[in-house]
């Protein structure tokens, strides 16, 4: 009952947050405008996070009533060095969200004020361990963009609305919320922006239900993992699911990811902070994972979860060095230049720990296409790396209706078999999209964990069977779909027809009799 009430409160909070975010947007496309709303949320979060951290320390030392936000900048300056070491950044009291928000309506140079503050926050980390986590974080928050308004006055008017709107979001005290309100609101806003973005951004966002399924598949039987990695991490929602599934102590060493799009990369780092992951617990890089991977010193990883882009172009055999790259060389062939899907799979397998699991969303074509892709599949099957293939329902992602699959990889499998699961019907319809419920997720994960065979749902195939199917890994090849057409009993049907014919005969005779009487 308490859980239901909490869920209700959460939904109400979400609706209120979306109403604010949607109203703030005005004429700007939501997918573009999200950077402003999420950037302002981040500014509020780190201001409150730092203030609470300092206040708590002072209160515990007996200094009741102390409030960092009320301190003068010169008094606060003394604590700068220590705070940067502990928190990774520093903000002067006059530059805290609450103080800037209060003065914003009267500040004719608000755009410059904010630009200066964002620069100061980033500069506070320069030359320290946390520099990489903060550098360029506010790059996408362009206070002088025409998107905000044609004149400085109009832009500042919009910035005041942004500050007030985010201040009005009821996100509770950073220190005492039991639902991770900031992180939770961020995920919700990303979902809403993605679902409203159509093709412009939605397909790059992994919905929460799919993220949870991947993470649960990757952590079966575990309460902790050392490191979680995503080679195409987007805004980081998949990486952070490990905390939701395993709890706050679930990831011992940290979160590692790489993202090629700089805007998304900035959002990912912001997302880490909003989920209370400190700068020394995450390492997100902005580069091309396939040709310039950034985490050679951190691999292998115990948990790899990913939803890489489908069938994108990559260098492939145009780059003569790649066939000798230790990630791709073992298969003896590179993924085609026009379809990088299996390059992401080979990269993930290469960086997977011996005791780890990789769960990766795939475009269905990688399971059956010929040529180089077939040779890579043969390498994966012959070496017993493929633990499970799951066919998902269509319409789970925003902006694309494709029925995707999940490939689960392991290096030290205990059996020489691959489990195939047909989960095409495991969903409910919500507006235009399909969604996995908790029951759907549990059924899939349970079948996976038990390696159970179930008619029309799952099949455990040995490697010979897969080789006999020419290394085709499509689930429909191994799991027979249930014939839901009505079964017809021919004998009963014939008897029924006989009865109808006999009845027809009787009716004819009766009609003839009536006609005879009329004519007579």
NUROMAR-15695 format. One record per atom (N, C-alpha, C, O): residue in one letter; x, y, z. Coordinates in steps of 0.05 Angstrom, whole numbers, plus 5000, padded with zeros to 4 digits. Last residue first. Example, Ala and Ser with C-alpha at 12.3 -4.5 7.8 and 13.67 -1.06 7.14 Angstrom:
BEGIN
S525749555142S527349795143S525850015157S526850235161A526448865156A524649105156A526449345156A528549345169
***
This chain:
BEGIN
X392545013922X390144843922X387745013930X385544903931X396345393933X395445353905X392745203904X391045253887X396745323988X395945583977X394845543949X392745653943X398444793991X395844874004X394845133993X392445173988X403344813964X401144633954X398444723965X396444733951X406145133999X405545233972X403145083960X401345193948X406444794043X405045054046X404145154019X401945244015X409344374020X406744314031X405144574033X402744584025X414144634009X412644513987X409744473995X407844523981X415744744061X415144964043X413444864020X411444984013X416644224080X414644384093X413744614075X411444684073X420744054046X418143914046X415944084058X413744084048X424744424062X423744414034X420944284033X419144394020X425544274115X424444534109X423244544081X421144664077X427743764107X425143784121X423844054115X421444064109X432443914081X430543734067X427743764080X425743784066X434944194121X434244334096X432144174081X430144294071X436043784156X434243994165X433144144140X430744214138X439843514126X437343384133X435243584141X432943564133X443943914123X442643814098X439943684104X437943734090X445143944177X444144184163X442644104138X440544194131X447143434187X444743534201X443443764187X440943774184X451643444154X449443244149X446843334162X444743324150X454643834180X453643884153X451243694146X449243774134X455743564227X454143814228X452943874201X450643954199X458943164208X456443084222X454543334222X452143304218X463243464191X461643304172X458943234183X456943244169X465143664239X464143844219X462343704199X460243804191X466843204265X464543364277X463343544256X460943584255X470943074231X468742884235X466243034245X464042994235X474543524235X473143454209X470743274213X468643324201X475444024277X474943734278X473243654254X470843714253X480444514273X477744424263X477644124264X479343974254X483045024313X483344744303X480544644296X478644684311X484545684296X482645504308X482945224296X483145194271X491445884303X488945854287X487145654300X488045464314X496045914329X493746004345X491145994328X489046074337X501545554337X499345584316X496845664331X495545494344X507345864362X504845714368X502745764346X502345994338X513545774329X511345954338X508845784343X508445584329X519145434353X516845424335X514645604346X513845574370X525445654356X523045644372X520645654353X520245854340X529345664315X529545464337X527045434354X526545224366X528246064279X529345814269X529245584290X529245354283X526746494310X524546344297X525546084284X523945904279X531646724325X530146564345X527946384331X527446164340X537246684284X534546784288X532946604306X532946364302X542346524271X541646544300X538946664305X538246734328X545546084229X543346274230X542446284260X541946074272X549345704219X549945924237X547946154236X548646384243X546945294189X548645494175X549245744192X549645954182X544544934221X542745154210X544445374197X543545594194X548644644239X546944514220X545044724207X544044674184X550544984279X552144954255X550544834232X550844904209X546344894315X546645164303X548345154278X547845284258X547244364327X544644434315X544844714302X543844754280X552244394350X551944244325X549344324311X549244354287X551344664398X552844794377X552544664350X552644784329X544444574419X547344534421X548644644396X547344714377X539345004445X540544874422X543544824426X544944994437X533645044479X536545024484X537844864462X537444624459X528345484472X529545244463X532545254468X533845464462X521845774489X524745764490X525845484482X524445284484X516445794468X517646024482X520746014483X522046214478X514245334447X513545594435X514745834448X514146064441X515444994508X514344984481X513545264472X512245414487X521445124540X518545144542X517445164514X518345324497X527245004578X525844964552X522844974556X521844844575X531545434615X529245254613X528145244585X528145444571X535645664644X536245554618X534045344611X534545114603X534545964688X534245674691X535145524666X535245274666X535446474668X537046384691X536846074693X538845944700X531646504626X534446534620X536146404643X538046254638X526946484655X527446274635X530446274628X531646054625X527646954685X527446694699X528046464679X529446274686X527547344646X530047314663X529947034676X532046904678X522347284626X524647264608X527147194625X528647004618X519247384672X518947124658X521447074640X522446854638X520847904686X521347674705X521247414690X522847234694X518848204643X521748194649X522447954665X524347814660X513248114650X514648034625X517648004630X518847804622X512548334701X512048044697X513447944671X514547734671X513648874691X515448724710X515048424706X516948264707X512748954619X511948984647X513948834665X515748694655X515049304565X515449064580X514549124609X515449314621X510849594514X512449624539X512749354553X510849194552X509849914451X509649684468X511549724492X513549864490X506550534433X508850364437X508150114453X506150104467X502250874430X503250754405X505550554409X506250414390X499550694492X499150884469X500250744443X499350534436X502050084504X501550344518X501750554496X503850594484X501049394508X501049634490X500349884507X498449884521X505948954537X503149074537X503349324519X505449434515X509448334525X509248624528X506248704531X504448544527X511447824498X511847914526X511748214528X513848344533X511547634447X508947704459X509047804487X507047864500X516847544436X515447744419X512747814431X511748034426X520847234458X519247404476X517547614461X516947824472X523646654452X521846824435X520046984453X517946884463X530246494463X527746564475X526046734456X527046944446X535245994463X533646184446X530946234459X529546054467X541545864489X538745874494X537446074475X538446294472X546645424468X545545694467X542545684471X541145534459X551745004499X549145054486X548445354486X549545514501X555644734529X556144804501X553544854487X553144754464X556145034596X555144834577X555744924548X556245154544X558745434622X558945164634X557744954616X558344714620X562945934593X560345804596X560645524607X562645384602X566346424597X566846164610X564246014615X563345984638X564346874570X566946754562X567346474573X568546304560X558047054541X559646984565X562246854555X562246724533X552847494518X555447364514X556747294541X556547444560X546547544490X547947524516X550547364511X550447144501X543047984450X545047774450X546447774477X547447984485X536348124435X538548154455X540447924451X539547694450X533148474381X533848234396X535948304417X537048524417X527348864357X530148814362X530648544377X528748414385X523149044311X523148834332X526148764336X527248604320X522449734296X523849484292X523549294316X523649384339X520350234296X518450014304X519849744302X518549544307X522850834325X523250604307X521450374316X521150324340X521451234361X522551314335X523151084316X524051124294X523050874419X521851114407X523051154380X525451124376X522050154424X523750394424X522250624411X520450594395X518549754417X519349804444X520850064447X521050194468X516549544367X515549794378X516249854408X514749984422X516348824377X516849064361X515849304377X514649284398X519448414429X517148514414X517948754397X520048874401X525648044418X523948224433X521448304416X521548264392X528947444425X527447604406X525447774421X523747674436X535247304450X532447364458X531147534436X532147754430X540146834459X539047024440X536047054447X534546864449X545746664500X542846674496X542246884474X543547084472X551246584497X549746454519X546746444512X545446244518X556546514456X553746614456X552046454476X551646214473X561446274457X561246524471X558346624473X557646784490X563645804432X561745784454X561546044471X561446034495X566545814386X568045854411X566245864436X567245924458X562645754349X564645544351X566245564377X567245364388X559946254355X558646004362X560645784367X560545644387X563746634338X562446664365X561246394374X561446324397X564946454286X567146474307X565846484335X566846344353X559946504263X561146244265X563346244286X563646054302X559447064264X557546894280X558746614284X558546504306X563447184227X563747274255X561847114273X562647034295X561246954181X563846854191X564246944220X565246784236X556747274175X556346984180X558946874192X558846704210X559047754162X557547734187X557147444195X557147374219X561347674113X563147704136X561647674162X562747564181X555747294087X558347434083X560047444109X560047254124X548947404111X551247244102X553847394102X554147594116X544547514168X545747594143X548247434137X549547334155X542447354218X542047174194X543547264169X543747104150X543447704258X543147424266X542947244241X543347004244X543448214241X546148104248X545847804253X547947664253X538048364234X539648274211X542248144218X543247964203X536048574283X535648294276X537348184253X538047954252X540648934323X538848954299X538548664289X540548524287X541048824393X541948794366X539748844346X537348794351X543448984457X541148994439X542248994410X544049134404X547048554500X547148764479X544648754462X543948534452X550448394556X547748384545X547448614526X547548844534X555648004581X554948244564X552148194553X551647984542X558547824643X556447784623X556048044607X556048254619X564547514673X562547724667X560447644647X560547424636X569147254686X566747194702X564347374696X562447384711X572747484649X572147194648X569647114664X568246924657X570048114623X571647954643X570847664641X568647594632X570448374558X568848244578X570548084597X572347934588X572848594514X573248734539X571648614562X571448724584X571248254473X574148284478X574548404506X576448324520X565748344471X566748084479X569648104488X570547974507X565748874452X564748814478X565748544488X566548524512X567948794400X569248984419X568348914448X570048894466X564048464377X566848364381X568348534401X569948434417X559748824378X559548574393X562348464398X562948364420X561449234344X560849294373X560749044390X561649044413X561848934298X564249044309X563849124338X565649084355X556648814287X558248594298X560948694307X562348554323X554849334267X553649204290X555448994303X555848994327X556349644223X558349614245X557349434268X558849394287X555749634159X554249524182X556149464204X557449254205X558949784118X556249914119X554649824143X552549924149X563549474123X563749764126X561049904130X560850104143X562448864161X562349024136X562449324142X561449414163X567348664210X564448714203X564448894178X566249054175X573048284189X571848514201X568848544193X568048454171X575947654208X574647814188X573348054202X572548024225X578047364249X579247334223X578047504201X578947494178X576647384301X574547284283X575647244254X574447114238X581147624327X580447334331X578447224311X578546984304X581348184312X583047984299X582047694302X582147544283X578548544344X577248444320X578748204307X577448044294X581748664388X578848634392X577548494369X575648344372X586948734371X586348494387X583348454392X582548234398X587648904303X586749004329X585948764346X584348594337X588448744252X590448654272X589748754301X591148684320X584548994225X584448694225X586548584245X586348354253X585949544230X583749434246X583649124247X582949004267X589649744195X590549664222X588449504238X589049364256X587249894148X588849644148X589649554176X590349324180X581150114138X583350164156X584849904160X583949724174X577549874106X578950104095X581350184112X583250294102X574849484133X577349404121X578749634105X580849594093X571949954179X572149684170X574849634156X576949724166X569750464192X572050444175X572450164163X573050134139X562450444187X564950474202X567250424183X566850354160X555350604190X557850564174X560250584194X560150734214X550550224228X551850474220X554350404204X555450184206X546549854248X547549854221X548750114212X548050224191X544450204305X543949984286X545050044259X544650254248X548550354362X546950444339X546750224318X548650064315X547849914421X549350074401X547650154377X545550034372X546349864479X544449874457X545850044435X545150274430X549149464532X549349654511X547049634491X545949414486X553149274586X550349304576X550449514555X551649724558X557348864620X557249034596X554349034587X553148824581X560748724678X558048764667X558248954643X559149174646X566248684685X564548464693X561748484682X560448274678X571348844638X569048924654X567248694660X566848514644X578748874637X576048784629X573848874648X574348964671X579349594622X578149334617X579849114631X582149164636X582550034633X580449964652X579149694647X578049574665X585950154593X587150124619X585050024640X585849944662X582650224549X584550004549X585549944577X585949714585X578550604537X578750484564X580450224564X579850034578X577450854488X578851004509X579350854535X580450974554X578250684419X577150624446X578850744468X581250744466X577550854362X579150994382X578150934410X577251124424X574150554331X576850614320X578650744341X581150754337X569750464364X570750244346X573550294337X575150114335X568550934392X569350684407X570650484388X572550354396X570451574382X569351344368X570351084380X572751024379X569251964443X570851884420X569351654406X567351564415X569152164505X567852244480X569652194456X571452354450X568051764565X569751884545X568151964520X566051844514X567351734634X565951734609X567751884589X568752094594X567951444692X569851534671X568451504644X568251294632X566351504762X565651464734X567751574715X569251754721X568151604812X566851344808X565951304779X565051084772X569852114820X571951904819X570851624815X572251424816X565152414821X566952444798X569052214797X569852134775X559652014847X561752214849X563752194826X563951994813X553151974834X555551824828X557852034828X557852204811X548052184839X549752174863X552151994859X553251874878X545252254794X544752004808X546651954831X546951734841X547452724776X544752734786X543952474800X542052474817X552452534757X552352704781X549552704793X549252684817X550552244712X552152114733X551952274759X551352164780X548252654681X546552434691X547952284714X546752214734X552752924665X550853064683X549052854696X548552864720X554852544631X556352624655X554552754675X554752714700X550752544592X551452294607X552952364633X552352254654X550953044570X548552964586X549152724603X548052694625X555853014544X555553204566X553153124584X553253144608X554452624506X556652574525X556452754549X556752674572X550752894476X549752664492X551852594513X551152514536X554253264453X551953364469X550953134488X550453184511X557852934424X558753094447X556553194465X556853214489X557552264408X556152524405X556652694429X556052624452X560151804424X561351954403X560052234400X561452424390X561951524486X559751644470X560951834450X562552004456X563251034535X564251194513X561951284495X560151124489X564150884605X562650894580X563951074560X565651234566X563750604669X565450674647X563850674621X562250494616X563550644739X561950644714X563650754691X564850964693X566650234792X565550464778X564250414751X563850194743X567449864835X569650044825X568550284810X569450504814X562449634852X564549684870X566549894860X567150094874X555749684851X558049714832X560449814848X560550034858X552249644894X552349424874X554649444855X555549244843X550749984932X553349864936X553949654914X556049514915X545550134917X547650334917X550550214919X552450334910X542749594875X542849764899X545349934899X547149894882X541949304829X543649184850X543749344876X544749244896X538349624799X537949334801X539449214825X538449044839X540250144804X537450094809X536949794814X535349714832X545450084788X544950174815X542050104823X541550024845X544749924735X546049734753X545549814782X545349644799X542850364708X540850164716X542049964736X540649834752X546950674691X545950734718X543850524727X543150514751X547950484640X550050454660X548850474688X549550324706X543250654615X543750374618X545850324640X545650134655X543551214614X541451084630X541950794634X541250684655X547351524586X548151374610X546051224625X546651114647X546251764539X546051934563X546451774589X545951884610X550751344505X548651544503X548651724528X550751814537X554650934503X553050974528X550951194526X549351214545X557250474478X555750674463X553650784483X551250734480X559650124513X561250234492X559850444475X561150594460X559150104581X557450124557X559050264535X559650504537X560349744641X561349884618X559249884595X557849684592X561849684710X559849664689X560749834666X561750064670X565649284756X565449514738X563249464718X562749244709X564348874794X566549074799X566149324782X566249544793X557748774824X559748734802X561948934806X561649124821X553448404868X555348614863X556848554837X557248324829X550147994870X549248224886X551048464881X550448684888X547947514820X550047694832X548747914849X546548004843X544247224792X545747084813X547847264827X549447164843X544847624735X543447394748X545347264768X547647204763X546348074708X547148054737X545847814751X545647814775X544548114657X547448124661X548348084689X550748054695X539048114663X540347894649X543347874655X544447664658X538648614687X537948374702X539048124689X539947944703X540148944645X541748944669X541148694686X542948574698X536148844607X538948794600X540648764626X542248584628X531549014636X531748734626X534748674621X535648464629X532549554643X532349384666X532749084658X534048934672X532449744590X534949774606X534849574630X536849444636X527149644578X529149494563X531849504579X533249304580X524750014612X524049734615X526149554601X526949344611X526850524597X527450414624X526950114625X528449964638X529350564529X527250594550X527950434575X529450234574X534950884505X533950614513X531850644535X532450734556X535451304451X534851294479X533751014486X531850924473X535651374399X538251354412X537851324442X539851314458X530751454379X531751184376X534451144390X535450924393X529652004389X528451794405X529751524403X529851384423X531452394356X533152314378X532152074393X533651944408X528352484310X530652654315X532452564339X534752644341X523752194301X526252084290X528752234300X530952134299X520452394359X520352244334X523052154326X524552044342X520352644408X522252744388X522052604361X523252704341X517352454448X516152674432X517952764409X517152934393X520552084471X517951984460X516652204443X514952144426X524752414488X525252214467X522652124454X522452094430X522252714528X523452854505X523752654482X523152714459X520952294563X518852464551X519852604526X518552624506X525952094576X523951914564X521852084549X521052024527X528252544601X529452434576X527452254561X527352264537X524752584644X524752794624X526052694598X525052754577X526152104672X523352154663X523352364640X522052324620X531452204685X530751974668X527952014655X527551964632X530652654718X532352674694X531552454674X531052494651X527852444760X526552644743X528052674717X526852714696X531752104781X529251994772X527852184752X526752104732X535552464798X536252264777X533752154764X533652104740X532452734837X533752874814X534252684791X533552734768X530552314872X528752494857X530052634833X528752654812X530751724887X532951884876X531652104859X531752084834X526751674943X527051614915X529151814905X529252044914X528151924990X528651634988X528551544959X530051364951X531752515006X529652384990X530252084988X532552004983X535452805037X533652615050X531552495032X529552375043X539053145011X540052955031X538052745041X538852545051X536153464977X538153274965X538753064986X539152824979X529353534990X532053594999X533953384987X533353144988X525153584930X525753524958X528653594965X530153704949X523353734882X525253514882X526353454910X528153294914X518954024849X518953934877X520753684880X519753464881X520654564812X520554274812X520854164840X522954224853X521855094818X519155004826X518854704825X516854594836X526755144795X526555184825X523855074835X523654984857X525355084742X526854864755X526854894785X526754694800X522655574737X521355324731X522755084745X521454914757X526555954748X524155934765X522755664762X521855544781X530155854706X531055834734X528655794752X528655624770X526655944662X528055694665X528855654694X528355434706X525256484669X523156274669X524456004674X523255834689X530356704662X528956744688X526856524690X526556404711X531056574608X532856454628X531656484656X531956304673X527256884583X526956594582X528756464603X527856264615X529357384594X526657324603X526257024604X525056914623X534057344565X534157354595X531457294607X531257174629X532057364514X533557124523X533557114553X533256904566X529857864512X528057634509X529457384519X528157204531X534558174519X532358204538X530457954537X529657854557X537458024473X538457954500X536257964520X536057794537X532957754422X534457974435X535457884462X534457694473X530457284407X531857444386X533657664398X535557744386X531256674445X529956934439X531757104421X534157064419X533356174447X532156284471X530656544467X529056624483X535556104398X533355924405X531856034430X529455984434X539856424394X537356534384X534956364391X532656454390X544056384453X542856264429X540256404421X538656484438X546856524497X546556724476X545256614451X545356744430X547556084529X545756304540X545256524519X543556684522X547755444516X548555694502X546655914511X544355934500X549754914538X547955114551X548655384540X549955544553X553554584522X551054584506X548954774518X546654784508X557654634559X558054724531X555454754515X555154924498X558054484610X555954674604X556054774575X554754964568X562454144611X559854034619X557554224611X555354124605X567854254600X565854264579X563054184585X561354144568X570153854653X570854014630X568754014609X567853794600X568753494694X567353754693X567853914667X566254094660X571753044691X568853004695X567353264691X564953264687X576953224685X575653084662X572653054666X571253044646X578053424738X577853604714X576353474691X574553604679X578953164784X576153164774X575853314748X573653344738X584253234799X583352964791X580652974777X580052804759X585853894772X585453694794X584453434781X584053414757X586054264733X588654184745X588353994768X590253934782X579554514747X581954504730X584454434745X584854524767X575154584777X576154314776X578854294760X580154084760X573755104769X574455024797X575654744798X577154684816X572155144717X574955224723X575755134751X578055084756X566755004721X568554824706X571454884714X573054704717X565055444752X564655164762X566654974748X567954814761X566255874718X567555854744X567355564755X569255464767X562655774676X565555764670X567055724697X569055574698X557855854702X558455584690X561455554685X562655344689X558456404715X558256204736X558955924725X560555774738X558556644663X560856664681X560856454703X562956334709X553456524645X555856424630X558256424648X559956244647X550356794683X550356504682X552756394667X553956194676X551857334670X552157224698X552356924697X554156804708X550157364618X553057384624X553557274652X555557134656X544557324625X545957144608X548957134614X550156924614X543457764660X543257484670X544757284652X545957094662X543858314660X545958164647X545957864655X547957744658X539758504691X539558554662X541758404646X541458364622X536558234743X539258224731X539058264701X538358074686X531758174766X532858444766X535558464752X536758674750X530757624764X528957804750X530058094748X529358234729X535357394796X535157374766X533257584754X534057714734X535757354850X536457614838X535957624808X536057834796X534156824859X532857044874X533357314861X531557484860X537856534828X534956524822X533456764835X531756884822X542456614856X542256724829X539356744821X538456934808X541256334903X541856624904X541656754877X540656974875X540455804885X538355944900X538756244900X536856404898X545455674859X542855684844X540755854859X539456024847X551056074877X549355844881X546655884867X545756114864X554256514876X553756374850X552056124853X551755974833X555156674926X553656864909X552956734882X551156824868X558356244946X555556284955X553956464936X551656404931X561955904893X561756114913X558856154921X557056104905X563355224887X561555444878X561455644901X561055584924X567554704862X567054904882X565155114870X565355184847X569153984858X568454254847X567954444870X567954374893X570453524885X571253544856X570653814844X571553864821X569753434938X567353414921X568053424891X566453354874X575053434960X572953244970X570753214949X569852984944X577953814932X579153544936X576953344943X576953114933X574554244935X575154134909X576353854911X575653674895X574754334991X572254244978X572754124950X571453924943X580054514999X579154275011X576654154998X576453914994X579855004969X581754784962X580854514973X580854314959X575655334992X575655244964X577354984960X576354784950X575255575040X574655285040X575055165012X574754915009X576056115032X578055965048X577655655046X579655505049X571456295007X573956244990X575956075005X577455914993X567756445044X567556175032X570156095017X570855865016X569256965055X569356765077X569456485065X570956305074X568157195005X570957195015X571256995038X573356865040X562657134998X564456994980X567256974992X568656774989X559157025060X560257205040X562257045023X563356845032X553456565069X556156655074X557156855053X556056865031X548656345058X548556615069X551356735074X551656965082X549655835041X548556025021X548556305031X548356495015X551155565087X553255645068X552255855048X553756035040X549055675150X548055645123X550055755103X550655995102X548155445217X550055535196X548755485169X547355285164X544955245256X543955485242X545855585221X545155775207X550355025298X547555015290X546755275275X547855485280X555754755300X555155025291X552355035280X551855055255X557354245314X556054405334X555254685326X554354845342X558953925274X561154045291X559954235312X561454365326X554353835247X555453615263X557653715282X558153595303X554054325221X552054255241X553054035259X552754045284X558354285185X558354495205X556354425228X557054465252X556753845153X559353845167X559354045190X560353985212X552054045132X551953815149X554453795166X554353735190X553854475100X552154525124X552154285143X552354325167X556754195060X558154385078X556554425103X557554415126X552553895037X555053765046X556553945067X557353845088X548954285022X548154085043X550653955054X550753895078X551954544982X550954695005X550354495028X551154545051X552754134944X555054254958X554154394983X555454365004X547354044929X549053824939X551453934955X552053834976X545654524910X544454424935X546154204947X546454174971X549054564865X548954784885X547854674911X549054724932X547854114836X550454134849X550654364869X552254344888X542254224824X543053984840X545854024853X546153984877X542254684793X540854684819X541954454836X542454494860X545254474749X546254714764X544954724792X546254774812X541654084732X544254004742X545554234759X546654184780X537354394715X536954204737X539654124750X539954094774X539854654673X539054814696X538554634720X539154704743X540654214639X542954364649X542254534673X543854554692X535354074628X537053884643X539554014654X540453954676X533754534601X532254444625X534054264642X534254294666X537554554559X537154784577X535854684603X536754764625X537054064532X539654144544X539454364564X540854374584X531854064511X532453904535X535053984549X535353964573X531454324464X531154484488X531854334513X532354454534X531853944424X533954144427X533854284454X535954354465X527153664435X529653514435X532053704437X534053644450X523154064429X523753954455X526453814456X527853834476X524154654392X523754374391X524754244417X526954304427X521455264418X523855104412X523154804412X521554714429X517255574433X517455514405X519755324398X520055234375X516555304497X515555504478X515855404450X514955194442X518955074543X520055024517X519155244497X520755344481X516155134589X518555284586X519555294557X520655484547X512254744585X511455024583X513855204578X513655404564X515154284592X513754324566X512954614563X513054724540X516954334644X518954324622X517654384595X518854514578X512054344672X513854574674X515754574650X516054774636X510053844658X508454074652X510254324652X509954504635X513953514679X513653524650X512053774642X512553904622X513153604733X515753674722X515453694691X516553884680X507953394740X508453674746X511053764733X511153984722X508952854727X507053014711X507553314715X507553464696X512452724769X513352704741X511552884723X512453024706X509152774813X511552944811X512452954782X513053164771X505552364802X504552644803X506852844800X506653044786X508951924804X507551984779X506552274779X506752414758X510351944858X512451964838X511152054811X512252224797X505551854883X506852114887X508952164865X509252384855X504851334865X502851534858X504151814860X503851984843X508951074891X508851074861X507051294851X507551424831X507351154943X509851264934X509851294904X510751494893X502750844943X502551134949X504951274939X504851494927X504850344934X503050464914X502750764918X502750914898X507850284980X509150284954X507450414933X508450564916X503850255018X505650485019X507150514992X507550734983X501749765000X500050005000X501850255000X501350444985
***
